[in-house]
Amino acid sequence: MKQEDIPHEGRDPTSPVFLLEAGKTKVLVIPSVFLSWTGEVLDLKTPLLRPLTALNEKLINLQKLLGNKNAKYIKVFAGIEQKYFLLSKEIVKSRPDIAITGRTLFGNTPAKGQQMEDHYFGNIKGNILEFMEDVDHELYRKGIPLKTRHNEVAPNQFELAPLYQEENLAIDHNLQIMETLIKVADKHNMVALSHEKPFAGVNGSGKHFNWSIVDNTGTNYFEPSKSPLKNISFLLAISAVLLGIKKFGGILRASVADAGNDYKLGANEAPPAIMSVYLGESINDLLDSIEKASTINEKEVNEITLGIQNLPKVNKDYSDRNRTSTVAFTGNKFEFRALGSSSSPAESGTTLNLIAAYGFDEIYKRIEAKKGDDVKRKALEVVKEIITETKDIRFEKNGYSQDWHEEAVKRGLPNAKNTPQALKLFLTDDVIKVFSKYNILTERELRSKIEVKLEGYVKRQKRLNTNMRKKL
């Protein structure tokens, strides 16, 4: 059967079909959207794709306002890093807590954990390397070439990452990667654990969602340039994200809400549940200089664009060092670090797209409302306003400190400690309105989604407790 001969009703043409294999059985899997017979959304792919339409419209309209006639459409790209643990089947068989829950519930602290954090730099053992090679091979057969594979900080913890791809495809590939890890581990007499916090005292496992926006000319809106117009677009893109997170940081937290992730957030390289943005010293200094400018005139415009142009490229490394940050600017993209290792990245992708669409929409309206013909000056005036408005969500220090948690309360930042608290943030009036405005989910669909998630959370907790009592 040729790809063009596959039935197209509900099919996602941007994500290739693939084979799901089990022994001699092969099942053709066709990435698709799923709706109820009355048209309600039942999947995670539809809400992911819908805000892309709004984001494309709002960003391209803004570029036209700035005089950019070459930008016709945008694409969102993502790179999703996947962490996991590997254990032998024999160990798992001897531990009913791991077998049932995917994590340890009792036992002694190991004699050596990750005190020296030297596992990251150690040699990869032969049996693990054989496993990784088989994973490589299986993923390559599915059209998922890996860019990295390596040890992680905790004992028996590892990480892999495929090549940077269009967001929708990257998410579909991540789901296939998780399935492949489990199947290949089984062939090697091992168990791949994707629980977010399987062991006490060492790092948990998550995903880092690297995210950027590129137009048809190849312009990355999160990368400084030698072009003055592109540099203003860079500032506007940063401002759009800051504005979106300031307004809807709560649902960014809610997008990663999960029973397993509740155990991970807030320690051992996992960011806290407070949604803050880390920009790095150079970008922060630049924003501060814009905020302090008394008036935005032609001279100021030239100095600001020149300041961006001269940003040292080494900051792509420096800005990645604060591992306690939730959303970090990493030189030419944003990295959202709060995802759980077992979760689908689709909800985080949906939320990032949504907050960016909201940010660009708001920026366009503000520029249009200002008097005068100099659109660059008006754009930088709006940037200045947003820098002041969003200062509360910018944080460069230790996200684990008690001082930051107390300070976040003063700043009015949401800090949902668990999944039920986080999911309630989806049901505020502003969130319901923005989901409806950009045609992502109706209020009925949104409330249904939260009800299903809460029911799943309660049943999972109850089932695990019941099974453990029976075993013990």
DAVEN-V839613 format. One record per helix or strand of 3 or more residues. SS is the DSSP state (a for helix, b for strand). FROM is the first residue (numbers start at 1). TO is the last residue. Records with the same first field share a line. If there is no record, write none. Layout:
BEGIN
SS = FROM-TO / FROM-TO
END
This chain:
BEGIN
a = 3-5 / 45-65 / 89-93 / 96-101 / 119-121 / 126-141 / 167-187 / 228-254 / 259-264 / 281-292 / 298-309 / 315-318 / 346-369 / 375-389 / 391-393 / 402-411 / 419-427 / 429-437 / 443-471
b = 18-22 / 25-29 / 74-88 / 146-151 / 157-162 / 190-193 / 206-215 / 327-329 / 334-340
END
